[in-house]
Amino acid sequence: MGLATYATGIVYGLHPDALFVVIPALALPTKLAAIAYCSMFVIGTVAAMGGYTLAIGTTSAALTKERPWLQAHLSAVASGVAIVVGALILLSGAGIAVPFFD
C-alpha cells in the first residue's frame, strides 16, 4: 500500500497544475532562491498533508471506538460533507447569502 500511495503522489505531481507552483520560482533572481522556494514549498506541503492526515486519522480512530459503524461509512460521510461544503461555496459564488461564506 505504501508504494501505491507514493506512486499516486508522483503521478499527481506530474499533473499540469504543478506548473503553477513552479512558475514563481522561475521569476526569482538566482537558482539558489528558486531551489529554496521549491524546497520550502515541498516541506510545507508535506507538513500540511501529514498534519491533516494525523488529525483525520486520530479523530477517526477515536470516533470508531465509540461508533464502530463509522469505520465502514467514513468515506461516505466525508464525501457528503465535501459535497455540502462545495454546494455552499457555489451558492455563495452565485450571489446567494450563505452564512460563514460572505
Residue pairs with C-beta under 8 A, 6 or more apart in sequence:
21 38
21 41
22 38
24 37
25 33
25 34
25 37
25 38
26 34
28 34
28 37
60 70
60 71
60 74
63 70
64 70
64 71
64 74
70 77
88 98
88 101
89 101
91 98
91 101
92 98
92 101
92 102
